[in-house]
Amino acid sequence: MVDEATQKTLDAEEHHKSYVGIMRATGEVILPLVMAMAVFFVNLVLANGFLIALVGGVITYLLVFFVVRVFFSHH
């Protein structure tokens, strides 16, 4: 049986891996998607047209995605 200190270390490493995975998924997928949707719907409400709203949403998604990737690459 593994002693308590070793088990706590293994648990801490597993929790850290889970935390990093959740933060990476949230930052690289959810955050850019939410911001892109916000830009898309604001452009629709401002009556800028569907195409401009779509282009603005895609540009926002890509910009935020790459900014988040750069941020997490330093971790």
Order of alpha helices (4+ residues) and beta strands (2+ residues): alpha-alpha-alpha
